[in-house]
């Protein structure tokens, strides 16, 4: 049975703060040829403050990679490489990891298999309500065990789960000193990672200092490499335009920038790593009593949309309609939308479904007009309100009465998870990295017992998911893609556009993983 994730995790799915699990990233292209700086400081712009650096909290998870390691790591091409573990093997119910020898925590103590099992158990305990950990761990209960003699850690799932290595294996491991005093983790890091948090200021900046004895990074990366910064300083820069200005003037060395400000950074000699996103992920409320519980109506409304026009609005220029629910580079990503979205003439489909319209009057069925409450939030992306406006205009032409509401993010989450007072919600996400990550949103119970806030009921999807859960790792991609295709055919949800953001570097080079997350041991500072 899938474990319930708290509503705060939804915000991380709908916004760019989602924790990347496993998928393709990239090496930043750069024209930088100047000599490397030995022992320098790299200044990184963070889009929001970090009130807690606990890697299992909703906030600390996004910065955990500087101070904490996982059992495995993700290479830029999406392959799994060594981390704390030198080798691993998994089925759909068990995963076993063999630790590298000589790993130490930042306080100097040796990391044992028992310590890793303890961290996994603590992070996976639902009673601890660790939202950041739950966005990484599998959606099924599991038990961790260890053998210190052989240095092995094992996890056994209560139900089949195909991506145990890409979930349990990617959880940041907190050392025993941190688990002994979990509240201290807000301001102190207790991990095995390449850096240690050495300065915390409310609202930023935050400073990390390198560990000189570190040699167990991705594929054996060490902190002895020339050009690796001795210090990393994170400063809070919430506006993309400000981050772009600071990159151009040398005020920061690395920053993520999205939207029209990217154009100002082109051709300026900056390192650049592209980040794939999905913009405008749209859900339709299918709960009993809502108009869109009618599958034929959903299909008709989706077929009425100008997907190319919506994509252009979503990216603020020439856009491409999204091909899948997850972003490019996500595990099992495929070109599914065009072949499976409804293509019938919208007016004909509405008539076949029993909806009629007289002249310019409202669209009605059984004497009731079609009224839709369409909600979004500008806090999820600067173009989403415009995307929703274009949707509303296209549906209004059919005769629907559309009430478009731009909400604050808390109000949007309240509508989705508590009041259920919406018919259509338009969000945005860099994409869940694993197809199994979408399952709680497209099946199972509605809130408060589950995450299926749109009340999706799709027996074909459920059956294919049940089959895919029996297939290990990416061997089940064909089944996962058939399941996603069933969602498109039923118009259960609609991703609007394939977007791009970027991670840029001034005098720096680096690599990123899925979602644009920096690999700390890859950062190099140049003169």
N, C-alpha and C positions, 0 to 999 in steps of 0.2 A: 504494500500500500504506500502510495506516495506521501511523503512527509510534507506538512503544511509549512510554507514559508511566510513570514510575517509581512504585512503590507508595506513596510519600509523597503523590502526587497523589490517590490514593484517599481518604486521610484528609480532604483538602479537599473531596472530593465528598460524603463521608458526614457531614461536620460543617459547622457554620455558618461556617467560615472559607473557604468556597469563593470564589474570585475571580469577581465578577460580570462577565460578558462583555457582554451587551446584553439589555435587557428593560425593562419598565415600572418606574418608581419613583413618587415622589410629592412633592408640596409639603407640608411640615409645616403642619397647621392649628394656629392659635394665637389666643389672646385677647390676646396681647401688643400693647399700644398705646403703651408708654412710649418716650421719645426714644432715638435710637441713640447708642451709645457710640463715640467716635472714638478709634481707636488702642488699643483694649482687649485683654484676654486672654481667650480662651475655653478652658475646661477640659473636656476630653473623657475619659470613662471608657472604657478599652480592656479587653476581657475577658481578654486574656492579654498577656504581655510580648512584646517584639519583639527577639530576640537579634541580628537583622541587618536593616538597612534597605535592603539590596540588593534592588531591585524585581524581580529575576529569581530570587530565592531563594523558598523555600516560605513564609518568614515575612514578608519585606519586601514581598511583593506586596500584602498587605492594607493597607499604609500608603503605598503608592507614590503615590497620587493627590495627596498634599499637595505633593510635591516634583518630580513627574515628569508630563509631558504625554504624550498619545498623539496619533496623527495625526487621529483623530476622537473625538468624545464622544457620550455617550448622553443625550438629553433625558429629563425625567421621564415623558413619554408613550411612550418607547421609540424615538423617531425618532433618526436620526444627525444630529449637527450638527458644525460645524467645530471643529477643535482646532489642531494644528500645520498641518494641511492646510486650505486654503480650498475645495478641490474634489477630487473623487475619482470614479473609475468602476471597475467591476469586471465580470468574467465569472466563470465557474467555474474558470478557470485563471490569470487575471491580474488584478492590481489596481494601479492607478496613482493616486498622490496628488500634488497640487501644493501645495507649501509656501507658507504666508503669508510675506510679506517682513518683515524686521526682528526675527525671533525670536532671542533670545540665551539662552545657557546661564547658570547661576547664577554662573559664574566670569567672565562678561562676554564670552565668545567668541560669535561668530555661529554659529547652527546652519545647516549646509549639508545639501543632499540627500545628499551622500556620507556625512556623519556619521550620518544616519538609516539609510541602507542598511547601514552598518557595524554599527549597533546591532541591526538586524533579523537580520543574518547571525550575529552573536555569540549572540544570544538563541536563534536557531533551530538552532544546531549541537548535535546530540545528544551530541557528545563532551564538551560543557561541563556536561551533566547539571544544567540549570537548571530545577528543578521548578516554581518560580513562573511562569517564562516559558512552560513547556509546558502549563500549565493555561489559558493565554490563546491561544497560537498554534494554527494549524490542525494537524490530525493527519496531515498529509501534508508531505513535504519541500518546501522552496521555495528559490528563489534571489532575492536582492534586488540591484537595480542602481539607479544614480542618474545624473541629468544636472544638474550644478550650474548650467549655463547657463540652463536653463528652470525649475530648482527642482523637478524632478519625481523621485519615488521610485517604482520599480516592483517588484512581487513576482510571480514566476511559479512556480506550483505544479507539482509533478511528476505530479499526478493531479488530476482534478476535485474541487473543494471549493467548496460553494456560498456559504459565509459568509466569504470572504476579507476583506471590509471590516470585518466585526464581530469578527475575530480579529486579523489583522495590524494593522488600523487601530486597535485598542485596546491594543496593547502599549505599556507605558511606555518612553519613549525615553531611554536613558542617553547623556549627552554624551561626547565623546572623552576628556576628562580622567578620567572614571570608567572607561572601557574600557581606558585606558592602565594603570590601577591598580585592577583589579576588587576586590582584597581590601580596599581602602579603603572600598568602598561599604557595608560593615557599619555604619560609624559616621559616614560623610560622604555627603551627597547631591550628585550631579552631574547635575542635570536642568534642564529649562526651566520647571518648575512654578511655581505662585504662592507657594510657601513653600520655605524652606531649613532643613534640620535644623541647629540651632545649639547644642543641648545633649543629650547622651546620658548616661543613668545606668543601669548594669546593673539590670534589674528595673523601670526607670522611676523618675521621669517622664522624658518626652522632650519637647523643646521645638522648635517650628518658628517661624521669623520670616518675615514677609511680604516679598516683593520689591516695591519701589515702582515698578519699570519694567515691570510685567507687563501685557500687553494682548491676549493671544491665547488666552484661556480659552474654555470652551464658548460657541459662537455669538458670540465676540468679547468675552467677559467680561474685565474688568480688575480690578486691585487698588486702583483709585482710588475705588471705591464707598463712600459713608459707611456706617459700621457694620461693615465688614469687619474682623475682628480683626487687630491687628498681630502678635499671638502666639497660637499654639495649643499647649497643654500637654496631652499624653496621659499619663494616670495609669492604672496597672494596677488594675482592680477586678474580680476574677474572679467574685464572687457577685452574682447579679441582685438579691437582697434588699438588699445593701449599696449597689449602684448606685441602686436606688430611693430608699433613705434619703438618699443624697447629693443626688439631684435635689430631693427635698422640702425639704431644709435649705439648699440653695444651695451644697453642697460641690463639685458639678460642674455644668457647664452643659449638657452633652449626653451621653446614654448610651443604649445599646441595652438593653432589658429584655424578657424573655420569661417565660412561665409565670404563675402566680397573682399575682406581684408587680405585674403590669400593672394589676390592679384597684385597687390603692392609688394609682395615678397618675391615674386617671380623674377629671375634674372639678376638677383642681387648677391649672388655668390654664397647663399646660405645652404647648409645641408638640408635636405628635404626627404621626409619619409611620408608617403601617402597613407591615409587611414580610410578604409572603406566604411561607409555608414549606410543605414536604411533610414530614410526620412519619411515621416507621415504614416507610420504603422497604425492602421485603422481597424478598430473592432466594432462589431454590430451587436447590440443588445438583443439576445434571443430569449430572454426570460419569458415565462408565460404571461400573457396579457400585453406584451409589447408588440408593436406592429411588425418588427423585424424578426419575430419568431417564425414568420412565414418565409420559408426558403425561397419560394418563387419570387417574392417581393425583393429579397436581398439580391438575388441574381439579376433581377431587372434593373435595380438601382445601380449595381456595379457596372452592368453593361452600358449604362447611360453615361458613364464618366469618360471624359477625355483624358486618358492616362498620360499621354505625352504632354498635354497642357498642364496637368497637375504636377508632373515631374519638373517641368520648366519653372513653375512657380516655386516648387519646393527647394530647388537648388539656386534660385535667383538667376537663372540663365538657361543654357541649353542642357536640359536634364534627360536622363534615361529612366524609363519606368523600371521599378524594381522587379527582379526576376524570381526572388525567393523571400522568405520571411527574415532570414538572417543575412548579414552583410557578406560581400565577397570575401573569400578566405575562411569563412566559418566551416567547420567540419560538416561534410555532406552537402555543401552548397551546390545548387544546380539551377538550370534555366527551366523553371516550372510554370511561370505565370501565363505566358502567351498561349500555351497549349491547353491550359486547364481553366482559365477564366471564362465566365459566360460571355458569349459573343452574339446572342440573339438580339434583334432589334428591340430596344427597351419598351417602346410603345406597344408592340405586339406582345411582348412577354407580360406586360402589365394587364392587357386585355385577357390573355389566356389565364392569368391568375385571378381574374374576377374584378379587376379595378377598371373603373370607367371614368370618363371625363366628358363634360358637355361644354363645348367651346373653350373659352378661357377660364372656366370654372375650376374648382378643386377636384383633385383625383379622389374618388370615393369607392368604397366597397361596403355593401350592405348598409348604405346610407351614412357611413362614417367617413369623414375626410382623412387623408393621410397627413399626419402631423409628426414631425421628427425633431427631436432635441439633439442638436449636434454640438459637442463640446470639445474644447482643446485648451491649451495653455501656452502663452508666449514664453513661459519659463522653460518649456521643453525645446524651443527652437524659434528663431526669429521669423521664419517663414510659415509656420504652421497655421497661424490665423488666416493668412492669405490662401493657403491650401484649402482650409475649411470653407472660406468664403466662396471659392470657385466651385467646390462640391455643392454648396448650398444653391448657387445660381443654376447649376446644371440640373439639380433635382427640382428646383422651383419651376423650370421650364416644362417639366413633365406634369406639373400640377400639384406637387407636394408643398405643404406649408412647413418651412424649415425655420426653427428657432436656433440661431447660432449664438453660442455663449462662449466667451473667452474667460476662462477661470484662472485663479491663482493655482499653483501646483497643489497645495493642501486641499483646496476645494475640489480640484479634479480627482484626486485620490479618494476624497470623501464620497464623491458621486459614484465612483467605480466600486468602492469597497464597502460602502455603508448604505447610502440611500438608493443606489441603482437607478437614479433619475437621469438617464440618458438613453438615447437610441444609437448614437454613433459617437465614438471618441477617436480623435486623431492625436497620436503620440509620435515619439521619435526615439530611435535607438541605434547604437552601433551594431546591434545584432547580438543575440545570444550565440555563443560560440559553438554550442553543442545542440543538436536537434532535440535531445531529450529535455533541454531547458525550457522549451515551449509547452511541454505536455501539460503542466498544471494550469496553464492559461487557456488551453483548448479542450480540456476534458476534466472530469471529476466534479467535486462539489463547488458550489458558489460560496462566497464569503458569508459568514465568518469561518466556515469549516474548510474552505479551500481558496484557490486563487482564480477560479474560473468566473471572473467578474461579469463576463458577457453571457454566461449561461449557455455556452456552446454545447450542443449535443450532436455528435457526428459518429454514428456507429462504425462507419468504414474507417475513419481515422483511428478510433479506439482499437479496432481489431488489428490494424496494421501496426500500431504502437505496441500492442501486446506481442506481436511477432518480432518486431525489431528489438524489443527488450531481451529477447533470447539470443541475439546475435552479438558477438563480441566486437567492440570498437567499430572501426570503419567497415567491417565486413557487412554490416547491416545498412549501409548508406542507401542502397536501392530501395529497401523497405521503408526507411525514413522518408525518402523522397516521394514514394507512392502515398505515404500518409499525408505529407504536406500538400500533394496534388489534390487529395480529397478535400482539404480545407478550401483550396482555391475554387474547386468545382461547386462547392456548397456556398460560396461567398461568405464564409465564416469570418474572414478577416482579409485585409488588403494592404500590402505594403506599397507606398506610393512611388518613391524614387530611390535610385542608387545615388548616393552622395559621396563626397570626398571632403575630408578635412586633412590637415597636415601637421606634422611635428617638424619644427624648423630649428636649425642650429646656427649660431654665430660663433665662428672659430671652434666649432666642435664637430665631431662625427660620432655616430652611434647606430645601434640597431633597435628595432621595436618588435613587439609581438602584437597579436591580434588586438584591435582596439587602440593601437598607438602607444602601448605601455613601453617605456624605456627599459632596456636591459642594462642595469647599472654597471656591470663589468665591461660593457662594450663602449662606454663613454670615453672619448679622448678629447683633450683640450689642446688647442694649437695657439701659437703666438699670433 
